[in-house]
């Protein structure tokens, strides 16, 4: 691993230490190309020789702390100050001593720059820098990706489950959108494992982790559950708009509130109160096991991570096939599996664990600099092919498994792209803002859709243009509601209860520490 320091615009008055800082970049691999570096954050320091901690004090960052020993003399741009001072380019150099780089302490420790990576800069010796243990950069592209994973779920529920079309053939033609939505949920599981592993802080108490996870998911879940309870209590409907019966009694209400749908055959299929919350039932199972899973993942030698990833990918594709052993009449509506078979391959939490673990190992591969380069064209072709080839695959594979592997490749590519100077469309502020509210959109849209359709009249059907216009209006209403829920419910509670406490860097007095908030899949 290599570390890079670049000074950024010192203020005119050196008496303002808070205006001083260093940009810190890290290279998880061994490439001498500057484009292999990823941005670790802005580091503030108080005096020469201080140990500083890169930290991210944004409201929704993926950063954790990276401790580096350095002085303000490192990097270019010294003396730059005043209004209009532009940041100097980063200076790349290998670390004085790094366990990951394979260089022994004292070898190359004078801070001489790597070939083609900027001028030599003297760096005082300091503690080892382990990017897998302490340093991660923000990943805004993954936040933007969350919106595009939640969107297919919303669209599928709008066009298939709410069913506003008068033409039954149009309704039937839209059934394949369910496969796209299922692949998106699978992508959420992989993304959840990736981000939790990426932001993991070794040594953090397990109870503290679980407490943050609960505060992250429970408030919006309770809000969505309450909306569903209110809808079914006030309307007394016994079926969805497309005719699928529901059985939403008090027993199912408690199962849904406690997020036990995935463990109860049939409950998740009944769309009781808040249908999408079944996936949060799976996430709760993942969170319970995560401390053990990430500890085990960290013990895997870097050279064997690729083999482990391949084994998990094979498990993702083969485990759902066990549902074929359960014989039952097909559910219909584009679902070629029986009730119990569908529960086993899609809703049952242990069956989805391999996707979450795939995300954990993907994060380790990226952090260790061992993720292979995947052509961008392939990143577009593989997810599209997974959806397009779904009708030719065994039915259990159509509900999530096909999307996990292509989306794992996309997630790793976006994580790497966030550290390069390449264009990053998903990192634009608009997409990041939508991504931040993606969990609220995912968890509260179902009761909104049911209420919207009920007000229109369950018995009414509409022409294609009118149906699409109504669906668009309902989608906009759902998104606006999600933004409000995120702004006034999720974010205040997360800041109050779900953030890590600031940690002080080890080393000389005056070290600077910082918080490390994180987000994960639809449920994190």
C-alpha positions in Angstrom: 0.0 0.0 0.0 1.2 3.5 -0.7 0.1 6.7 0.9 0.1 10.2 -0.7 0.0 13.6 0.9 -0.9 16.8 -0.8 -1.1 20.1 0.8 -4.3 22.1 0.1 -4.5 25.9 0.3 -3.0 27.0 3.6 -4.8 30.2 4.9 -3.0 33.5 4.8 -2.9 33.6 8.6 -0.9 30.6 9.9 -2.5 31.3 13.3 -5.7 29.6 11.9 -4.7 25.9 12.2 -8.2 24.7 11.4 -7.8 26.1 7.9 -4.7 24.0 7.3 -4.9 20.5 6.0 -3.6 17.7 3.9 -5.3 15.7 1.3 -4.5 12.0 1.9 -4.7 9.4 -0.8 -4.1 5.7 -0.4 -3.2 3.0 -2.9 -4.5 -0.4 -1.7 -2.4 -2.2 -4.3 1.1 -1.9 -5.6 0.6 -0.1 -8.8 2.8 2.9 -9.6 0.0 4.6 -11.5 -1.5 7.6 -9.8 -4.9 6.7 -11.0 -4.8 3.6 -8.8 -5.0 5.9 -5.7 -8.3 6.5 -3.9 -9.1 9.6 -1.9 -9.0 9.0 1.8 -10.1 12.4 3.0 -9.0 15.7 4.4 -6.7 15.7 7.3 -6.4 18.5 9.8 -3.4 19.0 12.0 -2.2 21.4 14.7 1.6 21.4 14.5 4.6 19.7 12.8 4.9 16.1 13.5 1.3 15.6 14.7 -0.4 12.3 14.1 -3.7 13.2 12.4 -6.8 11.2 11.5 -8.6 11.4 8.2 -12.2 11.8 9.1 -15.5 12.5 7.4 -17.8 14.8 9.1 -20.4 14.8 6.4 -23.9 13.7 7.2 -23.7 10.5 5.2 -20.1 9.3 4.6 -18.6 5.9 4.2 -15.3 7.0 5.8 -13.6 5.6 8.8 -10.3 6.9 10.3 -6.9 6.5 8.7 -4.0 7.5 11.0 -0.9 8.8 9.4 2.2 10.5 10.9 3.2 13.6 8.8 4.1 17.3 8.9 2.6 20.3 7.2 5.7 20.4 5.0 4.6 17.4 3.0 3.3 18.0 -0.4 3.1 20.8 -3.0 1.3 24.1 -2.6 3.1 25.5 0.4 2.5 29.2 0.8 -0.7 29.1 -1.3 -3.2 31.2 0.6 -6.0 33.8 0.3 -9.1 33.9 -1.7 -9.0 32.0 -5.0 -6.2 29.7 -3.9 -6.7 26.4 -5.8 -5.7 23.1 -4.3 -2.4 21.7 -5.4 -2.3 18.3 -7.1 -1.6 15.4 -4.7 1.9 14.1 -4.2 2.2 10.4 -4.4 4.7 8.4 -2.4 5.2 5.0 -0.8 4.7 4.6 2.9 7.6 4.7 5.4 6.6 1.3 6.7 3.5 -0.7 5.7 2.6 -4.2 6.5 0.4 -4.4 3.4 3.1 -3.2 1.0 5.4 -6.1 2.0 8.3 -3.6 2.7 10.1 -4.1 6.0 10.4 -1.2 8.3 13.3 1.0 7.3 13.1 -0.1 3.7 12.1 2.8 1.5 11.1 4.6 4.7 12.6 7.9 3.6 9.5 8.7 1.7 11.1 8.7 -1.7 8.4 8.8 -4.3 7.5 5.9 -6.5 8.4 6.0 -10.2 6.2 8.4 -12.1 4.3 9.5 -9.0 5.6 12.9 -8.1 8.7 14.4 -6.4 10.4 12.9 -3.4 9.0 14.1 -0.1 10.5 13.5 3.3 8.0 11.9 5.7 8.8 11.2 9.3 8.3 7.7 10.5 5.0 6.9 12.2 2.6 4.1 12.9 1.8 1.5 10.3 -1.0 2.4 8.0 -3.3 -0.5 7.2 -6.0 0.5 4.8 -8.0 -2.6 5.5 -8.0 -1.9 9.2 -8.4 1.8 9.5 -8.8 3.7 6.2 -11.6 4.0 3.7 -12.6 6.8 1.4 -16.1 8.1 0.9 -18.1 6.1 -1.7 -20.8 8.6 -3.0 -21.4 6.5 -6.2 -22.7 3.7 -4.1 -25.1 6.0 -2.4 -26.3 7.1 -5.8 -26.6 3.4 -6.8 -29.0 2.8 -4.0 -31.6 4.9 -5.7 -31.3 3.0 -8.9 -31.8 -0.3 -7.0 -34.9 1.0 -5.2 -36.4 2.4 -8.4 -37.2 -1.0 -10.1 -38.9 -2.2 -6.9 -41.1 0.9 -6.9 -41.9 0.5 -10.7 -42.7 -3.2 -10.4 -45.1 -2.6 -7.5 -46.7 0.3 -9.4 -47.2 -1.5 -12.7 -47.8 -5.1 -11.6 -49.3 -5.1 -8.1 -51.3 -1.9 -8.2 -52.4 -2.8 -11.7 -54.2 0.3 -13.2 -54.3 -1.1 -16.8 -57.6 -1.9 -18.4 -55.9 -4.1 -20.9 -55.1 -7.5 -19.3 -52.5 -8.2 -21.9 -50.5 -5.1 -21.0 -50.6 -6.2 -17.3 -49.3 -9.6 -18.3 -46.6 -8.1 -20.5 -45.3 -6.3 -17.4 -44.7 -9.4 -15.3 -40.9 -9.5 -16.3 -40.5 -6.3 -14.3 -40.7 -8.5 -11.2 -37.4 -10.2 -12.2 -35.7 -6.8 -12.5 -37.0 -5.8 -9.1 -35.9 -9.1 -7.6 -32.4 -8.6 -9.0 -32.3 -5.1 -7.5 -33.1 -6.5 -4.0 -30.3 -9.0 -4.5 -28.0 -6.0 -5.3 -29.1 -4.4 -2.1 -28.0 -7.5 -0.1 -24.6 -7.5 -1.8 -24.2 -3.7 -1.3 -25.1 -4.1 2.4 -22.4 -6.6 2.9 -19.9 -4.5 1.0 -20.5 -1.3 2.8 -20.7 -2.8 6.3 -17.3 -4.6 5.7 -15.9 -1.4 4.1 -16.7 0.7 7.1 -16.1 -1.9 9.8 -13.9 -0.8 12.7 -12.0 -3.7 14.3 -12.5 -3.8 18.0 -15.9 -2.1 18.0 -18.2 -3.6 20.6 -20.8 -5.9 19.0 -23.6 -4.3 21.0 -22.7 -0.8 19.7 -22.9 -2.2 16.1 -26.2 -3.7 16.7 -27.6 -0.6 18.4 -26.6 1.6 15.4 -28.1 -0.9 13.0 -31.4 -0.9 14.9 -31.6 2.9 15.0 -30.8 2.9 11.3 -33.7 0.7 10.2 -36.3 0.6 12.8 -37.8 4.2 12.7 -38.6 4.2 9.0 -39.8 0.5 9.3 -42.2 1.4 12.1 -43.5 4.3 10.1 -44.1 2.1 7.0 -45.7 -0.6 9.2 -48.0 1.9 10.8 -49.1 3.2 7.4 -49.9 -0.3 6.3 -51.8 -1.0 9.5 -53.8 2.2 9.1 -54.7 1.4 5.5 -56.0 -2.1 6.2 -57.8 -1.0 9.4 -59.6 1.9 7.7 -60.4 0.2 4.4 -61.0 -3.5 5.5 -59.8 -4.7 2.1 -59.1 -8.4 1.8 -57.2 -8.4 -1.6 -54.7 -6.3 -3.5 -55.9 -4.3 -6.6 -54.8 -7.2 -8.9 -56.9 -9.7 -7.0 -54.3 -11.4 -4.8 -55.9 -12.1 -1.4 -54.4 -10.9 1.8 -54.9 -12.0 5.4 -53.7 -9.2 7.6 -54.9 -10.1 11.0 -53.3 -9.2 14.4 -50.9 -12.2 14.2 -49.4 -11.1 10.9 -49.3 -7.6 12.3 -47.0 -8.6 15.1 -44.9 -10.8 12.8 -44.5 -7.9 10.4 -43.6 -5.4 13.2 -41.0 -7.7 14.6 -39.5 -8.3 11.1 -40.1 -12.1 11.3 -41.8 -12.4 7.9 -38.8 -14.2 6.3 -39.0 -17.0 9.0 -42.7 -17.6 8.6 -43.8 -19.4 5.3 -46.5 -17.5 3.5 -46.4 -14.3 5.6 -44.1 -12.4 3.2 -46.3 -13.4 0.3 -49.5 -12.1 1.8 -48.4 -8.4 1.4 -49.6 -7.8 4.9 -49.2 -4.2 6.1 -45.9 -3.4 4.3 -44.8 -6.0 1.8 -41.2 -4.8 1.1 -40.2 -5.1 4.7 -39.6 -8.8 4.2 -36.1 -7.9 3.0 -35.4 -6.1 6.2 -36.2 -9.3 8.0 -33.3 -10.8 6.0 -31.1 -7.8 6.9 -31.7 -8.3 10.6 -30.4 -11.8 10.2 -27.3 -10.6 8.4 -26.7 -8.0 11.1 -26.9 -10.6 13.8 -24.2 -12.6 12.1 -22.0 -9.8 10.7 -19.5 -9.5 13.6 -18.7 -13.2 13.1 -18.7 -13.0 9.4 -16.4 -10.1 9.1 -14.0 -11.5 11.7 -13.8 -14.7 9.7 -13.4 -12.8 6.4 -10.4 -10.9 7.8 -8.7 -14.1 8.6 -8.8 -15.3 5.0 -5.3 -14.8 3.4 -5.4 -12.2 0.6 -4.2 -14.8 -1.9 -7.3 -16.9 -1.2 -9.9 -14.2 -1.4 -10.5 -14.8 -5.1 -11.2 -18.5 -4.5 -13.6 -17.6 -1.7 -15.4 -15.1 -3.9 -15.9 -17.8 -6.6 -17.2 -20.2 -4.0 -19.8 -17.7 -2.8 -20.8 -16.9 -6.3 -21.4 -20.6 -7.0 -23.4 -20.8 -3.8 -25.6 -17.9 -4.8 -26.4 -19.7 -8.1 -27.0 -23.2 -6.6 -28.7 -22.8 -3.2 -32.0 -21.4 -4.7 -32.3 -24.6 -6.8 -33.1 -26.5 -3.6 -36.6 -25.0 -3.9 -37.3 -27.3 -6.9 -37.5 -30.1 -4.4 -40.7 -28.6 -3.0 -43.7 -29.6 -5.2 -46.6 -27.2 -5.2 -48.9 -25.5 -7.7 -47.5 -22.4 -9.3 -48.6 -19.0 -7.9 -49.3 -17.5 -11.3 -49.0 -13.8 -12.2 -45.6 -14.6 -13.8 -44.4 -16.6 -10.8 -43.7 -20.2 -11.8 -43.1 -21.5 -8.3 -45.4 -22.7 -5.6 -46.0 -20.8 -2.3 -43.5 -22.8 -0.2 -40.9 -22.9 -3.0 -41.0 -19.2 -3.5 -40.6 -18.6 0.3 -37.6 -21.0 0.4 -35.6 -19.5 -2.5 -36.6 -15.9 -2.1 -37.8 -14.9 1.3 -36.0 -17.3 3.7 -33.1 -15.3 5.3 -30.4 -18.1 5.3 -31.0 -18.7 1.6 -30.0 -15.0 0.9 -26.9 -15.0 3.2 -24.5 -16.0 0.4 -25.3 -12.7 -1.4 -24.5 -10.7 1.7 -21.3 -12.6 2.2 -20.4 -12.0 -1.4 -20.5 -8.3 -0.7 -18.2 -8.7 2.3 -15.5 -10.6 0.3 -15.9 -8.1 -2.6 -15.0 -5.3 -0.1 -12.0 -7.2 1.1 -10.8 -7.8 -2.5 -11.1 -4.1 -3.3 -9.4 -3.0 -0.1 -6.5 -5.5 -0.7 -6.0 -4.2 -4.2 -6.8 -7.6 -5.7 -10.0 -6.8 -7.6 -9.4 -7.4 -11.3 -10.1 -4.8 -13.9 -13.5 -5.4 -15.6 -14.3 -3.7 -18.9 -17.0 -1.1 -18.6 -18.9 -2.6 -21.4 -19.1 -5.9 -19.6 -20.5 -4.1 -16.5 -23.4 -3.0 -18.6 -23.9 -6.2 -20.5 -23.9 -8.6 -17.6 -26.8 -7.1 -15.6 -28.9 -6.7 -18.7 -28.1 -10.3 -19.8 -29.1 -11.6 -16.4 -32.5 -10.0 -16.7 -32.9 -10.9 -20.4 -31.9 -14.6 -19.9 -34.1 -15.1 -16.8 -37.0 -16.7 -18.8 -34.5 -19.4 -19.9 -33.3 -20.2 -16.4 -34.8 -22.4 -13.8 -37.5 -20.5 -11.9 -35.7 -20.2 -8.6 -32.8 -18.3 -10.2 -35.1 -15.6 -11.6 -35.8 -14.2 -8.2 -32.5 -12.5 -7.2 -29.7 -15.0 -7.8 -29.0 -13.9 -11.4 -28.5 -10.3 -10.4 -26.1 -10.8 -7.4 -22.9 -11.5 -9.3 -23.2 -8.8 -12.0 -24.1 -6.2 -9.4 -21.2 -7.3 -7.2 -19.0 -6.4 -10.2 -20.7 -3.0 -10.6 -20.4 -2.2 -6.9 -16.7 -3.0 -6.9 -16.2 -0.9 -10.0 -18.0 2.1 -8.5 -16.0 1.9 -5.3 -12.8 2.0 -7.3 -14.1 4.8 -9.5 -14.8 6.9 -6.5 -11.0 7.1 -5.9 -10.1 7.9 -9.5 -10.4 11.1 -11.6 -12.8 9.4 -14.0 -16.3 10.8 -14.5 -18.7 9.5 -11.8 -22.3 10.2 -12.8 -23.8 8.4 -9.8 -21.7 10.6 -7.5 -23.5 13.8 -8.6 -25.3 15.6 -5.7 -28.8 14.9 -7.1 -28.2 11.1 -7.2 -26.5 11.1 -3.9 -29.5 12.9 -2.4 -31.9 10.4 -3.9 -29.7 7.6 -2.7 -29.8 8.9 0.8 -33.5 8.7 0.8 -33.6 5.3 -0.9 -34.3 3.3 2.2 -37.3 5.6 3.1 -38.5 5.2 -0.5 -38.2 1.4 -0.3 -39.9 1.0 3.0 -42.8 3.5 2.9 -43.9 3.4 -0.8 -46.2 0.3 -0.4 -48.9 1.7 1.8 -48.8 4.9 -0.3 -49.4 2.9 -3.4 -52.3 1.0 -1.9 -53.9 4.2 -0.6 -53.5 6.0 -3.9 -55.1 3.1 -5.8 -57.9 2.8 -3.2 -58.8 6.5 -3.7 -58.9 5.9 -7.4 -61.2 2.9 -6.9 -60.1 -0.7 -6.9 -62.7 -1.6 -9.5 -61.6 1.1 -12.0 -59.2 0.5 -14.8 -57.6 3.0 -17.2 -56.1 3.3 -20.6 -52.4 3.0 -21.1 -51.6 6.7 -21.3 -53.8 7.4 -18.2 -52.3 4.5 -16.3 -48.8 5.6 -17.0 -49.6 9.2 -16.0 -51.1 8.0 -12.7 -48.2 5.7 -12.1 -45.8 8.6 -12.6 -47.8 10.8 -10.3 -47.7 8.1 -7.6 -44.0 7.6 -8.0 -43.4 11.3 -7.6 -45.6 11.4 -4.5 -43.7 8.4 -3.1 -40.3 10.0 -3.7 -41.3 13.3 -2.2 -42.6 11.5 0.9 -39.3 9.6 1.1 -37.3 12.8 1.0 -39.4 14.2 3.8 -39.1 11.0 5.9 -35.3 11.0 5.4 -35.0 14.7 6.3 -37.2 14.8 9.3 -37.2 11.3 10.7 -34.2 9.2 9.5 -31.4 11.8 9.5 -32.1 13.4 12.9 -32.4 10.0 14.6 -29.3 8.6 12.9 -27.3 11.6 13.9 -28.5 11.2 17.5 -28.3 7.5 18.0 -26.8 5.7 15.0 -23.4 7.4 14.6 -20.1 6.1 15.9 -18.6 8.2 18.7 -15.5 10.2 17.8 -12.3 8.3 18.4 -9.0 10.0 19.2 -6.0 8.9 17.1 -3.2 7.1 19.0 0.0 9.0 19.0 1.2 12.4 20.1 -1.0 14.8 22.1 -3.2 16.9 20.0 -4.1 14.1 17.6 -7.4 14.6 15.7 -10.1 12.0 15.5 -13.4 12.0 13.7 -16.8 10.3 13.4 -17.5 7.6 10.9 -21.1 7.4 9.8 -22.2 4.8 7.3 -25.0 3.6 5.1 -25.6 0.3 3.5 -28.3 -1.4 1.5 -32.0 -0.6 1.6 -32.0 -1.5 5.2 -28.9 0.1 6.4 
